[in-house]
Amino acid sequence: MKNTFIKLLTYIVKTRRTFWFTATSKTKARYARTSLGSFWLGISTLFTVLCLGLVYGTVFNVSNFREYFLYLGFGLLIWTPICEAINQAPLIFVKNANSLKNSKIKPIFFVCQEWAFQIQSFLQAFLIVFLAFLFVDPNILWNLGFSLIHFINLFLFIFWLQIFISLFGTKFTDLFQLLPVITNLLFLLSPILYQKKNLGGFAFTADFNPIFQVLRLLRNSLIYGDLNIKIGLLIFFANILILFLSLYVYRKMEKNIIFYI
Amino acid sequence: MDPIIELKNVTLEIPLFSSSDFNLKKKIIKSVTGGSLKKDNKKPFVKALDSITLSVRPGEKIALIGHNGSGKTSFIRLISGIYHPTRGSLKTSVEVYPMIQRSFIVEEELTGVESAKAHYLMMNNTLKGFQNFLEDITEFSGLGDFIFLPLKTYSEGMSSRLMFALLTYQYHECLALDEGLGTGDKQFYEKAQKRLNSFLNKSGSLFIASHSKELLRKFCLRGLVFSSGKLIFDGEIEEALAFYEEYIY
């Protein structure tokens, strides 16, 4: 068991250049016929933030629009890869069925590829939005230094989440239909568009919402420079633990994946 | 010489999953009814390979003979590690490279160069030597500047030529080739045959699944005849072909 586990980790490390490259290719392919290319990732987020910020800022009677734009912008930026990862994960193996059935490429390769794709898309969008937000509040540049652990936590979180959902989503095909509903609800029920206090008596639900916790820590570190190192490290170790658990489950289910697709 | 591949009583069962097998509704109903709706523990399956026992020595060139659905491709997938035995033991001391892929790893929007790069990275985990590889496949496939165009602009023949060039660039210690490796148009056919000959001759050990007796006689000395997942003959190639002829008529 230990041996196969090490083999799996070695395989992931060994193929890192390949899945990173094929993930970049996916982004290239997606924007192949556009003149602005992957800049669209950032531009579309900025446009959404501007529209939603104006509407919801008015609805929630926001007093400080500058801060609200940052709050909403970073919230949406961080939410997007999480949501995309959840919604796309059940299709990972089905989309690559041909390669899985006819080559020696292991299923985990395609999970890594999808993960790399989400991370690359996030970083490209982040760069553009961040540059734009520097005009709103130049202090966020210094806050970047406080955010490293929370960025790592976000990336780890997305990785193990994708492993679990890709495995169970391939086996239980209904999940694919259910997940968009869940992500929509999660988006509306988590304090992303609004502040936690707006939940009133239900504010405690945010404390039990793991997605919001990952999102909150990164967002607060970026906007307010909150390091939250203790909780950041705690989440980091929890992420590592769950990541190993997800790889263990993967090892258990790996042989059967080919029969589900 | 020790065998490089050894199968002892290997059976491969492929479970048949209908959508209802993994239907959440069914699972939920089962859980609340204490599983009373469960009719049978046994899931339907196809016995793709049945009690196969054989060993392969280094350098052996083996023909896989049998009609469609007899188990040839399943056998290739099994020895390549794509499938795992349901029962029995399979030991391999070499990397078996399956040549059954018909599609590119990258999206069709990307160019032939990017496709070649992905393929090369997948094989070598590095881009060292990629330039030589690219020159070789561009020249051999005859794509010229088309290599810089997106795959979706290629004709079927062009795609086949590129795929063929990609797959036959590198030699392998043990190769498992399923027939029908596209070779594009007629003009390309002779060139492809030459490359295939040299490619197959240079591979250490070889498995070829084909209906072409000519191809099998040319490269193989041993023949395995499959029928309904069972290995029904294992012997010299001429005897294997004769056995198969007799068996089907």
Interface residues (C-beta under 8 A of the other chain):
Chain A: K14 T15 R17 T18 F21 T22 S25 K26 K28 A29 R30 A32 N98 S99 L100 K101 N102 S103 K104 I105 K171 F172 T173 D174 L175 L178 K255 N256 I258 F259 Y260
Chain B: I14 P15 F17 S19 F22 N23 L24 K25 K27 R77 S80 G81 I82 Y83 H84 Y97 P98 I100 Q101 R102 S103 I105 V106 E107 E108 E109 L110 E114 K117 A118 L121 M122 N125 T126 L127 P150
